[in-house]
Amino acid sequence: MLKDFKEFAMRGNVVDMAVGIIIGGAFGTIVKSLVADVIMPPIGLLMGGVDFSDLFITLKEGAQAGPYATLEMAQEAGAVTISYGLFLNSVVSFLIVAFAVFLLIRSINKLQAEEEKEEEAPTTKECGYCLSEVPLKATRCPNCTSELAG
């Protein structure tokens, strides 16, 4: 049974999938940092110094009465909050990842289309007299015996 599992795990598809998951996780971390540390601070600055990670609505105050300056302070006090700023960060992260995947798929599709065009090179031509299909290298039509132009 262990031998069968080892054969399964060492197949190319399983290893490729594992590598994809690891790279995807690392890419997700990079995108999260890009959004939180690079993209959202300038947007927040343009919107009057807003820190998106601290945007929240207090549903129920905690042990210490509010208002709370930051989300962390609200959570430490035990307040029940809707953290819509963190949700906005997640939406922007998702859009960046989706766009990157779109670009990747688009590039793959273009490469496949180019390969298909190369594979679809014509092997026949049409006789100008009888309109039958003739092999590309033929100099005479086998049907009407007309001489074909090169």
C-alpha positions as CSV (number, residue, x, y, z in Angstrom):
1,M,0.0,0.0,0.0
2,L,2.9,2.4,0.8
3,K,4.4,1.6,-2.6
4,D,1.2,2.4,-4.4
5,F,0.9,5.7,-2.5
6,K,4.5,6.6,-3.4
7,E,3.8,5.9,-7.1
8,F,0.8,8.1,-7.0
9,A,2.5,10.9,-5.2
10,M,5.5,10.9,-7.6
11,R,3.4,11.2,-10.7
12,G,4.0,14.4,-12.7
13,N,0.5,15.9,-12.1
14,V,0.6,15.6,-8.3
15,V,4.1,17.1,-8.1
16,D,3.1,19.9,-10.5
17,M,-0.1,20.6,-8.4
18,A,1.9,20.7,-5.2
19,V,4.4,23.2,-6.7
20,G,1.5,25.3,-8.0
21,I,-0.1,25.4,-4.5
22,I,3.1,26.4,-2.9
23,I,3.8,29.2,-5.5
24,G,0.2,30.3,-5.2
25,G,0.4,30.7,-1.4
26,A,3.6,32.7,-1.8
27,F,2.0,34.8,-4.5
28,G,-1.0,35.4,-2.2
29,T,1.3,36.7,0.6
30,I,3.1,39.0,-1.8
31,V,-0.2,40.4,-3.1
32,K,-1.5,40.9,0.4
33,S,1.6,42.9,1.3
34,L,1.3,44.9,-2.0
35,V,-2.3,45.8,-1.1
36,A,-1.8,46.6,2.6
37,D,1.6,48.2,2.4
38,V,1.8,49.9,-1.1
39,I,-1.6,50.4,-2.7
40,M,-4.0,51.2,0.2
41,P,-1.9,53.8,2.1
42,P,-1.8,56.3,-0.9
43,I,-5.5,55.8,-1.5
44,G,-6.1,56.4,2.2
45,L,-4.0,59.5,2.1
46,L,-5.9,60.8,-0.9
47,M,-9.1,60.2,1.0
48,G,-8.1,62.3,4.0
49,G,-5.6,60.1,5.9
50,V,-7.9,57.1,6.2
51,D,-6.3,53.7,7.2
52,F,-8.5,51.1,5.6
53,S,-7.5,48.4,8.0
54,D,-9.0,50.5,10.8
55,L,-12.4,51.1,9.1
56,F,-15.1,49.3,11.2
57,I,-18.6,49.7,12.6
58,T,-19.1,48.9,16.3
59,L,-22.2,46.7,16.7
60,K,-21.8,46.2,20.5
61,E,-19.4,47.9,22.8
62,G,-17.0,45.8,24.8
63,A,-16.0,45.9,28.5
64,Q,-14.5,49.4,28.0
65,A,-16.9,51.9,26.4
66,G,-16.1,53.3,23.0
67,P,-15.5,55.1,20.8
68,Y,-12.5,53.1,19.7
69,A,-9.7,54.8,17.7
70,T,-8.5,51.6,16.0
71,L,-9.9,48.1,15.3
72,E,-7.3,46.6,17.5
73,M,-8.5,48.7,20.5
74,A,-12.1,47.7,19.8
75,Q,-11.2,44.0,19.6
76,E,-9.1,44.2,22.8
77,A,-12.1,45.7,24.6
78,G,-14.2,42.8,23.4
79,A,-16.4,44.9,21.1
80,V,-18.4,43.3,18.3
81,T,-17.4,44.9,15.0
82,I,-17.9,44.7,11.3
83,S,-14.5,45.2,9.8
84,Y,-15.3,46.5,6.4
85,G,-11.9,48.1,5.9
86,L,-10.2,44.6,6.1
87,F,-12.9,43.4,3.7
88,L,-12.0,46.2,1.2
89,N,-8.3,45.2,1.4
90,S,-9.3,41.6,0.7
91,V,-11.4,42.7,-2.3
92,V,-8.5,44.6,-3.8
93,S,-6.2,41.6,-3.2
94,F,-8.6,39.4,-4.9
95,L,-8.9,41.7,-7.9
96,I,-5.1,41.8,-8.3
97,V,-4.8,38.0,-8.1
98,A,-7.7,37.6,-10.5
99,F,-6.1,40.1,-13.0
100,A,-2.8,38.3,-12.7
101,V,-4.5,34.9,-13.4
102,F,-6.3,36.5,-16.3
103,L,-3.1,37.7,-17.8
104,L,-1.5,34.3,-17.4
105,I,-4.4,32.5,-19.0
106,R,-4.5,35.0,-21.8
107,S,-0.8,34.4,-22.5
108,I,-1.2,30.6,-22.5
109,N,-4.2,30.9,-24.9
110,K,-2.2,33.1,-27.3
111,L,0.7,30.5,-27.3
112,Q,-1.7,27.7,-27.9
113,A,-3.4,29.6,-30.8
114,E,0.0,30.2,-32.4
115,E,0.9,26.5,-32.1
116,E,-2.5,25.5,-33.7
117,K,-1.9,27.9,-36.6
118,E,1.5,26.3,-37.2
119,E,0.0,22.9,-37.1
120,E,-2.8,23.8,-39.5
121,A,-0.5,24.5,-42.4
122,P,-2.3,23.6,-45.7
123,T,-1.4,20.3,-47.3
124,T,-3.5,20.7,-50.4
125,K,-4.4,23.4,-52.9
126,E,-7.3,23.9,-55.2
127,C,-7.0,23.3,-59.0
128,G,-7.9,26.5,-60.8
129,Y,-9.6,24.7,-63.6
130,C,-11.7,21.9,-62.1
131,L,-11.7,23.2,-58.4
132,S,-10.7,19.8,-57.0
133,E,-8.2,19.4,-54.1
134,V,-4.7,18.6,-55.2
135,P,-1.7,17.9,-53.1
136,L,0.4,21.0,-52.4
137,K,3.5,19.8,-54.3
138,A,1.6,18.6,-57.3
139,T,2.4,20.2,-60.7
140,R,-0.6,18.6,-62.6
141,C,-4.1,18.0,-61.5
142,P,-4.9,14.3,-61.3
143,N,-8.5,14.9,-62.3
144,C,-8.3,17.3,-65.3
145,T,-4.5,16.9,-66.0
146,S,-4.1,20.7,-66.1
147,E,-0.7,22.1,-65.4
148,L,-0.8,23.9,-62.1
149,A,1.1,27.1,-61.3
150,G,3.8,26.8,-58.6
